[in-house]
Structures are given as structure tokens and as C-alpha cells.
Amino acid sequence: MPISFSDLALSPLVLRSLAEEGYATPTPIQAKAIPHVLAGRDLFGCAQTGTGKTAAFALPLIDRMLAAPRGAAPRRCRTLILAPMRELAGQIHQSFLAYGRHAGITSAVIYGGVGQQPQARAMMKGVDVLVATPGRLLDLIGQRLVDIRATEFLVLDEADRMLDMGFIHDMRKIIAMVPRERQTLFFSATLPAEVRSLADTMLRDPLEVHVTPQATSAETVSQSVVFVPKKEKKATLVKLLKAEAMPRVIVFTRTKHGADKLHRDLDKAGINAAAIHGNKTQGQRERALAAFKSQRPPVLIATDIAARGIDVDHVSHVVNFDLPHEPETYVHRIGRTGRAGQTGEAVSFCDAEEHSRLKAIEKLIRRSLVRQNEPSHEPVVEREPQRRRSPRGRARPAPRGSRSEPMAAPAPVATAVAQAAGRQRRKHRRAL
């Protein structure tokens, strides 16, 4: 019989907030982590995004602060949470506000890309919980606007992503400033050697919680691949978005320029979309996320920098317009759908230059993606060549192309993809 939150010895005030949020049953990581965090243990958690790990640390930490109330000191915090990106920091902050609404817990969030004065004012009287990105936190500490020397609880969320983004030196500086006598909670979606080494320097006799095997893909996500030439990806995506029932879609590109270009192309095709990446201002990113959460527009184009910072319920599809260079990034991308037990679908476009990346992804997740259209190796079918004039006036045959067509597709989106690819190839041949 599944346990409920009331079985985890959380305070009535926290349980009341959970009931108002509509949560009754903890996720696996919450059920495993909450009792030990309540007991004061350090924790090493390996969990993918979308598994409920924010509540796994937020709920017991609120409870612990309630059990030992202490007035906030100017510029100080009792709990410090480090996050790699401002979107994720903002979402963690909102979670603490929701879960702690009846507990009187105060919370502030600080990150770069916006003016620092409102953030400094929020810290003047001190708060119970401070959520921060490393760079802006060190800026405010250097200006003596924030003081973390009395921190009791330290949380590192998405530690592997912070290492990927080059925050290792900032993180070490921050860790050196907080008291040695503290409770530390460390979360990572993958376990490279650098993450393990950092955790070993921070944690004391930690409990390890693993809710999924290292770098495996969510079982609730249907995954497939479409083989399509690079120049035909846009037309294939447009056909897919117009033909299929896709109420909320995230499309991932490798570059910021590619995201902006695809945004313009979809707009020309009459598809309402928004783009989010590192070059967008904080206001633009927040507006794009807010619109996506309200399904206006239903399509969000994002780069990998935003992959782990998007926490939106009911994402029906993820489309990998470009395959990522790092196979681990694929896992984080598709983790935007199929969250909290829901189902989702991930479709990846693969051109000739990306086959090695596809193999690396399949090796990492220990499974083959469903082929929606296998590359064909059929011989060229002879046909009457079209004729065109050479510059000297002599007729010459037009270049021939393979007449192979995509194979039948097993996945729901395959029909539209295959038809679009076939039409695009025929149109290309007629233009030669």
C-alpha cells in the first residue's frame, strides 16, 4: 500500500500546504529522503529532473526550521540553496513559498541578469531561505549585502550542471564561507567523477539515495528517431507540429542562433512559438516561460542552457531538432516530458553528421530508439532523366537522386514525418 505524506512525520502546517497544492502521495525520492533529512543526516541524491527532488529537500527543511525557530538576522539566511540557472532558482523559491505558506517561512531569490537592488533589499532583514546562483551570490557577498556565515542548511541542486557551466571555483568559495557544522544536501542527475569528488569534500557520512540508474532515460517517455537531412529538418518539424496533437511542445536546438532562426521560421509558417536561451534578458525569459505554462504559445524553443531550468507540468512532447554533443544532455532534455508518472513522447531528428551522436545516446541509455524511418540502401531506380541546358548550350542530364522512401513508422508521429520528408525530397528533385 502506498504511503502518504502524513506517514512521513511532517508537521501539520506543512501537510496543510501540501493538501492545498493537491499532493497526497510522495514520489520515490521524497519517500526515501524526507525521513533522513528530518533526522539531520547529510544526503547525496542522484535523481533526474521531474522526480520531485525539490520537495524532497524543501519539505523537511521547512519542518526542521519550524522545530527550532530562530529570528532572522540582517543579511543572513538559515538555509542556502545553490542552483545553476536563474529559472531553476526562481522555481525553487516559488516552491518554498508554496510549501511554507502556513509556516511563516521567509524566502528570497538572487540571480544575475537583473538589477541587484531589489535582491539586496530583500536580504536587509534576513530570511529563512535564500535561493541563489553562484555568481550573483558572490557579488552580493563581496559587497557585504549578504552574509552566509551563520547558514545551518546547505543544498546544492543540479551539482553536475553547475560543474558543466564552470561554477566549480565559485562553489568552492561559497562552501568555504559557510560553517563546517551544518547539514548538507547534494543533488545531481548524473555521477561523473568530478561530482563524486566534490560531494566527498562536502558531506559527512551521507545517506545515498538513487531513484533511477545513472543517466538512464525516463521509462514514461516514448522515444523515437527520424532520419532526415539537415536542410529538411525545418519542413519536417512544421509538418509534424501542424499534423499531430501536440498541446505543449519543447523543441531543443544546439545554439542560440539556431533557436532564434527556428523561431522566425516557425512564425513564418504560422506556428505560434517562443524562444528561450542565454542571450535573452531575464524579462524575456520569464515572459516566454509564463506564456508557455499557459499554453500560449504551445511551442517553446530552447537551448541546453535552459534544459534543466524548465519546470512545466504536462509537456506532451520534446523534439530534439539537433542532437546534443553530450549524450547525457539528451537525458535531461527528454526529462521535460513524462514527469511525475505522466507519459510523454520524445522525437529526435538525426542527419548524416549526427549518427555518431545517436549511437552514443543509445549506448548511454542502453536501448535503441524506435526508428521512424530507417535509412534506405536500396539501389537507385532508373528513370527518364530531366534535361537542362549547360552554360554552353549543350543539354545534360540533371543529377540523379535516390528514389528511396521512408519505411513505415511505428510511432504515432511517424506518418506526418515520413510524408513531409518524401514530399520535400520530391520537390527538391523537381527543382534540379
Backbone hydrogen bonds, N-H to C=O, Kabsch-Sander energy under -0.5 kcal/mol:
donor,donor_aa,acceptor,acceptor_aa,energy
5,F,24,A,-2.0
7,D,4,S,-1.5
8,L,5,F,-1.8
9,A,6,S,-0.7
10,L,5,F,-0.7
15,L,11,S,-2.4
16,R,12,P,-2.1
17,S,13,L,-1.6
18,L,14,V,-2.3
19,A,15,L,-2.4
20,E,16,R,-1.9
21,E,17,S,-1.5
22,G,18,L,-0.6
22,G,19,A,-0.8
23,Y,18,L,-2.6
31,A,27,T,-2.6
32,K,28,P,-2.0
33,A,29,I,-2.5
34,I,30,Q,-2.1
36,H,33,A,-0.6
37,V,33,A,-2.3
38,L,34,I,-2.5
39,A,35,P,-1.1
40,G,37,V,-1.5
41,R,36,H,-2.3
42,D,204,R,-0.5
43,L,184,T,-2.0
44,F,207,L,-3.1
45,G,43,L,-0.5
45,G,186,F,-3.4
46,C,44,F,-0.5
46,C,209,V,-3.0
47,A,45,G,-0.7
47,A,188,S,-1.6
51,T,48,Q,-1.0
56,A,52,G,-1.1
57,F,53,K,-1.2
57,F,54,T,-0.8
58,A,54,T,-2.9
59,L,55,A,-1.7
61,L,57,F,-1.6
62,I,58,A,-2.3
63,D,59,L,-1.9
64,R,60,P,-2.4
65,M,61,L,-2.2
66,L,62,I,-2.1
67,A,63,D,-1.9
68,A,64,R,-1.1
75,R,123,M,-1.9
76,R,73,A,-2.1
77,C,147,D,-0.6
78,R,127,V,-0.7
78,R,128,D,-0.8
79,T,128,D,-2.6
80,L,153,F,-2.8
81,I,130,L,-2.8
82,L,155,V,-2.9
83,A,132,A,-2.2
89,A,85,M,-2.5
90,G,86,R,-2.6
91,Q,87,E,-2.0
92,I,88,L,-2.4
93,H,89,A,-2.2
94,Q,90,G,-2.1
95,S,91,Q,-1.9
96,F,92,I,-2.1
97,L,93,H,-2.0
98,A,94,Q,-2.1
99,Y,95,S,-3.0
100,G,96,F,-2.1
101,R,98,A,-0.9
103,A,100,G,-0.8
104,G,100,G,-0.7
105,I,100,G,-1.3
108,A,129,V,-2.1
110,I,131,V,-2.4
120,A,116,Q,-2.7
121,R,117,Q,-2.6
122,A,118,P,-1.9
123,M,119,Q,-1.0
124,M,120,A,-0.5
124,M,121,R,-1.0
127,V,76,R,-2.4
128,D,106,T,-0.6
129,V,106,T,-2.1
130,L,79,T,-2.8
131,V,108,A,-2.6
132,A,81,I,-2.9
133,T,110,I,-1.5
137,L,133,T,-2.0
138,L,134,P,-2.3
139,D,135,G,-1.8
140,L,136,R,-2.3
141,I,137,L,-2.3
142,G,138,L,-2.5
143,Q,139,D,-1.2
144,R,141,I,-1.7
145,L,140,L,-2.9
146,V,140,L,-1.0
147,D,75,R,-3.1
151,T,148,I,-1.4
152,E,78,R,-2.5
153,F,78,R,-2.2
154,L,183,Q,-2.8
155,V,80,L,-2.7
156,L,185,L,-2.6
157,D,82,L,-2.5
157,D,155,V,-0.6
159,A,187,F,-2.6
162,M,158,E,-1.8
163,L,159,A,-1.9
164,D,160,D,-2.2
165,M,161,R,-1.9
166,G,163,L,-1.6
167,F,162,M,-2.7
171,M,167,F,-3.0
172,R,168,I,-2.2
173,K,169,H,-2.0
174,I,170,D,-2.3
175,I,171,M,-2.7
176,A,172,R,-1.8
177,M,173,K,-0.7
177,M,174,I,-1.2
178,V,174,I,-1.2
182,R,180,R,-1.3
183,Q,152,E,-2.4
185,L,154,L,-2.8
186,F,43,L,-2.7
187,F,156,L,-2.8
188,S,45,G,-2.3
196,R,192,P,-2.0
197,S,193,A,-2.4
198,L,194,E,-2.1
199,A,195,V,-2.5
200,D,196,R,-2.1
201,T,197,S,-1.2
202,M,198,L,-0.9
202,M,199,A,-0.9
203,L,199,A,-2.5
205,D,203,L,-0.6
207,L,42,D,-2.5
209,V,44,F,-2.9
211,V,46,C,-1.8
211,V,209,V,-0.5
212,T,46,C,-0.7
215,A,189,A,-0.8
216,T,213,P,-1.5
221,V,218,A,-1.2
222,S,220,T,-0.5
222,S,344,G,-2.8
224,S,346,A,-2.1
225,V,370,V,-2.9
226,V,348,S,-3.2
227,F,373,N,-0.6
228,V,226,V,-0.7
228,V,350,C,-1.9
232,E,229,P,-1.7
233,K,230,K,-1.3
236,T,232,E,-2.1
237,L,233,K,-2.6
238,V,234,K,-2.6
239,K,235,A,-2.3
240,L,236,T,-2.3
241,L,237,L,-2.8
242,K,238,V,-2.0
243,A,239,K,-2.1
244,E,240,L,-2.1
246,M,244,E,-1.2
249,V,298,P,-3.1
250,I,317,H,-2.0
251,V,300,L,-2.9
252,F,250,I,-0.5
252,F,319,V,-2.9
253,T,302,A,-2.2
259,A,255,T,-1.8
260,D,256,K,-2.3
261,K,257,H,-2.6
262,L,258,G,-2.4
263,H,259,A,-2.1
264,R,260,D,-2.1
265,D,261,K,-2.4
266,L,262,L,-2.7
267,D,263,H,-2.0
268,K,264,R,-2.2
269,A,265,D,-1.5
270,G,267,D,-1.5
271,I,266,L,-2.9
272,N,270,G,-0.6
273,A,271,I,-0.5
274,A,299,V,-1.7
276,I,301,I,-2.6
280,K,277,H,-1.6
282,Q,113,G,-0.7
285,R,281,T,-2.5
286,E,282,Q,-2.6
287,R,283,G,-2.3
288,A,284,Q,-2.3
289,L,285,R,-2.4
290,A,286,E,-2.5
291,A,287,R,-2.4
292,F,288,A,-2.2
293,K,289,L,-2.5
294,S,290,A,-1.2
295,Q,292,F,-1.5
296,R,291,A,-3.0
299,V,272,N,-0.7
300,L,249,V,-2.6
301,I,274,A,-3.4
302,A,251,V,-2.8
302,A,300,L,-0.5
303,T,276,I,-1.1
306,A,303,T,-1.6
307,A,304,D,-1.2
308,R,304,D,-0.5
309,G,306,A,-0.8
310,I,306,A,-0.6
311,D,309,G,-0.7
312,V,310,I,-0.6
315,V,312,V,-0.6
316,S,248,R,-1.5
316,S,314,H,-0.7
317,H,248,R,-1.8
318,V,345,E,-2.3
319,V,250,I,-2.8
320,N,318,V,-0.5
320,N,347,V,-2.7
321,F,252,F,-1.4
321,F,319,V,-1.2
322,D,252,F,-1.4
329,T,326,E,-1.1
330,Y,326,E,-0.8
330,Y,327,P,-0.7
331,V,327,P,-1.0
332,H,328,E,-1.5
333,R,329,T,-2.4
334,I,330,Y,-2.5
335,G,331,V,-0.9
336,R,333,R,-1.8
337,T,334,I,-1.7
338,G,315,V,-0.7
338,G,343,T,-0.5
340,A,50,G,-1.7
341,G,338,G,-0.5
342,Q,339,R,-2.3
344,G,220,T,-1.9
345,E,316,S,-1.7
346,A,222,S,-3.4
347,V,318,V,-2.7
348,S,224,S,-2.0
349,F,320,N,-2.7
350,C,226,V,-2.6
354,E,351,D,-1.7
355,H,352,A,-0.8
358,L,354,E,-2.1
359,K,355,H,-2.1
360,A,356,S,-1.8
361,I,357,R,-2.2
362,E,358,L,-2.5
363,K,359,K,-2.1
364,L,360,A,-2.0
365,I,361,I,-2.5
366,R,362,E,-0.8
367,R,362,E,-1.4
370,V,223,Q,-1.7
372,Q,225,V,-2.7
372,Q,370,V,-0.6
373,N,225,V,-0.6
382,E,380,V,-0.5
388,R,396,R,-1.6
390,S,394,R,-2.8
393,G,390,S,-2.1
396,R,388,R,-2.5
398,A,386,Q,-1.9
414,A,411,A,-1.6
417,V,413,V,-1.6
418,A,414,A,-3.2
419,Q,415,T,-2.5
420,A,416,A,-2.3
421,A,417,V,-2.5
422,G,418,A,-2.6
423,R,419,Q,-2.6
424,Q,420,A,-2.3
425,R,421,A,-2.1
426,R,422,G,-2.4
427,K,423,R,-2.5
428,H,424,Q,-2.1
429,R,425,R,-2.5
430,R,426,R,-2.3
431,A,427,K,-1.3
432,L,428,H,-0.7
432,L,429,R,-1.1
